[in-house]
């Protein structure tokens, strides 16, 4: 990273390598990537809607509540993307 910052043209592959490594990490964790502006907006709407339904966000100190919230959002996104197809 330091060498790239000092001379980006000497290490043109660095940025794509970082993105590749980051994407692999995301996939290993089982997370989903939001790629398009439309997908970002859809995710934002689902999260906002889910928060409105529950009345308040799940406390981060409660792993079960956080997991349940994340699962609900993922389920709604999956249904929404299935309906859009």
Backbone bond lengths (Angstrom), bond angles and torsions (degrees), N, CA, C in turn:
res aa  C-N    CA-C-N  psi(-1)  N-CA   C-N-CA  omega(-1)  CA-C   N-CA-C  phi
1 X - - - 1.449 - - 1.532 110.53 -
2 X 1.312 115.86 -41.19 1.460 119.38 -179.30 1.529 109.77 -66.02
3 X 1.331 116.63 -44.67 1.464 120.08 179.75 1.527 110.49 -62.31
4 X 1.330 117.80 -38.40 1.467 120.98 178.89 1.526 110.42 -64.79
5 X 1.344 116.29 -43.66 1.465 119.21 179.57 1.524 111.59 -63.18
6 X 1.321 116.66 -35.16 1.459 120.29 -179.19 1.517 111.99 -74.03
7 X 1.345 116.43 -35.27 1.459 119.50 -178.04 1.535 109.72 -152.15
8 X 1.340 117.30 81.67 1.462 120.97 -176.70 1.533 114.42 -57.66
9 X 1.309 117.39 -34.24 1.468 118.82 -177.21 1.522 112.12 -70.97
10 X 1.315 117.81 -21.12 1.467 120.57 178.22 1.531 111.76 -78.21
11 X 1.337 116.62 -17.66 1.467 121.27 -177.78 1.523 110.69 -132.82
12 X 1.330 118.49 61.37 1.465 120.37 -174.17 1.531 113.27 -66.75
13 X 1.315 117.94 -22.32 1.462 121.06 -177.65 1.527 112.27 -81.62
14 X 1.320 118.16 -10.59 1.462 121.80 -174.23 1.532 111.93 -58.55
15 X 1.304 118.15 -49.25 1.465 121.31 -175.87 1.520 110.97 -61.60
16 X 1.330 117.74 -46.40 1.462 118.96 -179.62 1.527 110.85 -66.10
17 X 1.327 117.22 -33.61 1.465 120.61 177.68 1.532 110.75 -65.42
18 X 1.325 116.41 -41.93 1.461 120.32 178.82 1.528 109.95 -63.03
19 X 1.331 117.52 -45.30 1.460 119.98 178.78 1.521 111.00 -62.59
20 X 1.319 117.42 -41.07 1.466 120.93 178.45 1.522 110.11 -62.00
21 X 1.326 116.79 -47.36 1.467 120.59 179.22 1.527 111.54 -62.12
22 X 1.325 116.46 -41.76 1.464 120.78 178.75 1.524 110.69 -63.76
23 X 1.326 117.13 -43.55 1.457 120.59 179.30 1.528 111.32 -63.00
24 X 1.331 117.13 -40.01 1.476 120.19 177.31 1.521 110.56 -61.82
25 X 1.321 116.62 -42.58 1.457 121.21 178.96 1.530 110.46 -62.02
26 X 1.316 116.40 -45.31 1.462 121.51 178.67 1.521 110.22 -58.86
27 X 1.320 116.78 -45.42 1.467 121.08 -178.26 1.526 111.54 -68.00
28 X 1.347 117.71 -37.71 1.475 120.57 178.46 1.521 110.86 -63.52
29 X 1.306 117.18 -33.62 1.457 120.87 179.29 1.533 111.48 -78.09
30 X 1.318 116.88 -9.07 1.454 120.50 -179.69 1.512 112.93 82.97
31 X 1.327 116.82 10.67 1.454 120.42 178.83 1.513 109.95 -78.09
32 X 1.307 115.06 157.60 1.456 120.74 177.85 1.522 108.97 -105.87
33 X 1.317 115.50 144.05 1.457 120.46 177.96 1.530 109.73 -93.55
34 X 1.301 115.76 138.97 1.458 121.53 174.51 1.517 105.97 -97.77
35 X 1.330 116.54 116.40 1.459 119.49 -170.73 1.524 114.13 -100.04
36 X 1.289 117.66 -44.95 1.461 119.18 -172.63 1.527 111.05 -103.69
37 X 1.314 115.71 163.66 1.471 121.28 175.94 1.521 109.89 -60.40
38 X 1.333 116.40 -38.69 1.463 120.59 179.76 1.532 110.35 -64.01
39 X 1.338 117.75 -42.59 1.458 121.01 178.36 1.535 111.14 -65.37
40 X 1.324 117.08 -37.08 1.463 120.53 178.15 1.523 110.20 -63.85
41 X 1.323 116.41 -45.12 1.462 120.98 -179.84 1.528 110.47 -64.31
42 X 1.320 116.39 -41.74 1.460 120.66 179.29 1.536 109.94 -62.70
43 X 1.328 117.73 -44.00 1.462 121.25 178.76 1.519 110.74 -62.68
44 X 1.330 116.92 -42.66 1.462 121.23 179.41 1.533 110.19 -60.80
45 X 1.330 116.92 -43.58 1.472 120.78 -179.54 1.527 111.06 -64.57
46 X 1.315 116.69 -41.40 1.465 120.24 -179.34 1.524 110.80 -66.15
47 X 1.327 116.99 -44.14 1.468 120.13 179.57 1.526 109.52 -62.77
48 X 1.325 117.17 -45.51 1.460 121.16 179.94 1.525 110.67 -61.35
49 X 1.316 116.55 -43.57 1.453 121.18 179.48 1.528 111.41 -64.19
50 X 1.317 116.29 -42.80 1.465 120.69 179.93 1.523 110.60 -64.51
51 X 1.331 117.00 -40.08 1.461 120.31 176.56 1.522 110.89 -62.75
52 X 1.328 116.39 -40.05 1.459 120.58 179.99 1.530 110.47 -65.62
53 X 1.329 117.37 -38.08 1.465 120.89 -179.69 1.520 111.94 -68.36
54 X 1.330 116.34 -40.37 1.463 119.76 -178.08 1.516 111.68 -79.63
55 X 1.322 117.59 -19.17 1.449 121.29 178.19 1.517 114.15 89.61
56 X 1.313 116.50 -26.40 1.468 120.28 177.30 1.522 108.86 -161.65
57 X 1.312 116.34 153.68 1.464 118.65 179.57 1.527 110.88 -68.83
58 X 1.317 115.14 151.52 1.460 120.04 177.03 1.522 109.14 -67.28
59 X 1.319 117.18 136.27 1.460 118.23 178.45 1.526 110.46 -65.94
60 X 1.323 115.73 136.16 1.455 119.76 -178.29 1.522 111.68 -66.03
61 X 1.308 117.35 -21.60 1.461 120.38 -179.92 1.530 111.85 -77.83
62 X 1.329 117.42 -9.62 1.464 121.32 179.15 1.531 108.86 -107.65
63 X 1.330 117.28 95.29 1.466 120.16 -175.90 1.529 113.68 -59.21
64 X 1.329 117.46 -34.90 1.471 119.76 -179.40 1.527 111.16 -67.88
65 X 1.327 116.72 -41.29 1.466 120.32 178.66 1.521 110.38 -67.58
66 X 1.317 116.51 -40.50 1.461 120.89 178.43 1.522 110.47 -63.32
67 X 1.332 116.35 -43.79 1.473 121.33 178.79 1.529 110.80 -63.53
68 X 1.314 117.39 -41.78 1.462 120.94 179.43 1.527 110.68 -63.95
69 X 1.338 117.08 -41.26 1.461 120.93 178.44 1.528 110.10 -63.40
70 X 1.335 116.86 -47.19 1.465 121.04 -179.72 1.526 110.66 -61.43
71 X 1.322 116.96 -41.37 1.465 120.64 179.27 1.531 110.94 -64.12
72 X 1.332 116.74 -40.77 1.464 120.20 178.90 1.520 111.19 -63.33
73 X 1.332 116.36 -42.57 1.466 120.32 178.46 1.527 110.08 -64.18
74 X 1.334 117.17 -46.07 1.469 120.20 179.72 1.524 111.66 -61.05
75 X 1.336 116.60 -41.23 1.467 120.16 178.79 1.528 111.26 -62.65
76 X 1.330 116.75 -43.62 1.468 119.64 -180.00 1.518 111.39 -66.87
77 X 1.331 116.92 -38.14 1.465 119.88 176.84 1.527 110.74 -65.12
78 X 1.326 116.97 -39.84 1.460 120.26 179.60 1.529 110.49 -64.92
79 X 1.337 116.05 -42.09 1.473 119.16 178.23 1.528 110.63 -64.89
80 X 1.320 116.17 -42.06 1.461 120.48 -179.02 1.534 111.25 -65.04
81 X 1.312 117.19 -41.71 1.466 119.09 179.33 1.516 111.30 -71.48
82 X 1.321 117.37 -31.88 1.471 119.94 175.92 1.514 111.94 -68.86
83 X 1.318 117.13 -35.98 1.458 121.49 178.62 1.517 111.49 -71.56
84 X 1.339 116.45 -28.74 1.465 120.49 -177.81 1.522 111.62 -76.88
85 X 1.308 116.82 -17.32 1.471 119.94 -177.79 1.454 113.23 -83.77
